[in-house]
C-alpha cells in the first residue's frame, strides 16, 4: 500500500497523450492544443476606426471651428478607396478602414453635419479613436501555447488567427466495466429483492467526459470470471483506458484484476493509503491502461476525482497536476485527529468556509449531492479546531 502523493506521481508518469488529430474549430471546444496557435494575419488587418464618426487630418483641427468637406463613406468590410486631403474628411463607421491621409477619427457626437460639410466646433481632445494595424497581434505571433485547453475565449483567439483547423490531442477512449452480481440496470432493481441499481458508472462516465475522455461503452458484469475475461478483452480492444468499478476487495468473487490476467496485467500500484478508497489500483493490460475503483459510490467518486481526473488530464495533453489544484479555506467546525490513512472528507462550501458533511459513509449516495469540496487531512495529523485552515479541492 502506497501513500497518496506517491500514487499521484505514478499516475502522472503513466498518463501520456494517446495521439493527436486535426479538427475544425467547430469541434475544438474542450480539446487541448498539441501545437501552438500562430497568427496567420495581422489584427487589425489595417488601421481601423474605433468609433462611428469622421476620419480627418489633425492638421485641419489647428483652428476652430473646422469646416471639412465630406468626400465619401468607409464601412467595415467596404472601405472607401479615396484619400483625404487638406480641408477634407470622410464619414467612417466602427471597424472601417481609415482612409489614406487621415490620422484621427472625430466621434459623430461632436460633429454637426451641414449637407456635404462636417462642422467641428471645438477641438475633440487627445483620443484618436484609431485601432492600429497589428495593434492586437501580428502575423507570426504565438497566441496560444501547446497544452492550452480550448475554452470559449481561446477559441475566439484561434479563429481570429485565421485558422480553420487546429492540431489537438486525441480524446482517450474509455470503457467502463461495473462488476457485481447484485447490480441491476436503473429502473429494474425493484423487480429483484437482492438487487441494487448500478449507479456508479453513470457518475464515472460523467466525470470522465468532464475531464476530456470519450466514453465508448459501459458494461455491467456478473461475477463470472470466463464471461468477465471475454468482456475485458473486448474493452481493451476498443479503448485506451478501461475503468473498472467494484470487485477490488478479497472476496471469493472479486475478479476485477483476475479478468485481465490473460492480457498480462501488470500493476503499477495495488492499494493506496487513503480513506475512502484504499482498494483503488492502476495497471496495464494488453498495452492499455486499466484503473480499478471501489464499488461503493462515494469511494468510487472520491478516488475518481483524486486519481482518475489527473490520469485523464495527462492522457488528453494537460498536466496531471492541473487536476489537483488544492487551496486553503477555514473550517466551520472542528475535525477529529486523523488515523494512519490520509482522509478525504466530503464537504460543502458555505460562505467562504468549509462545512464537513456529517455523513461520511463510503456507500452514501444522497450525501454526494451535497458535497462540492474534498477536505484533505494528512495521515496522523492532530485534531483541528473550528476556523483552522485546511486543504480543499473542488469535488
PyMOL commands that set and color helices and strands:
alter all, ss='L'
color gray80, all
select helices_A, chain A and resi 4-14+25-27+58-61+108-110+152-160+189-191+200-210+225-238+258-263+297-315+320-323+367-369
alter helices_A, ss='H'
color red, helices_A
select strands_A, chain A and resi 20-24+37-38+48-49+53-56+66-74+88-92+104-107+111-114+117-120+130-131+142-144+165-169+173-179+183-184+196-197+214-221+241-245+266-269+274-275+281-285+288-293+327-331+342-350+353-356+373-377+389-394
alter strands_A, ss='S'
color yellow, strands_A
deselect
rebuild
show_as cartoon
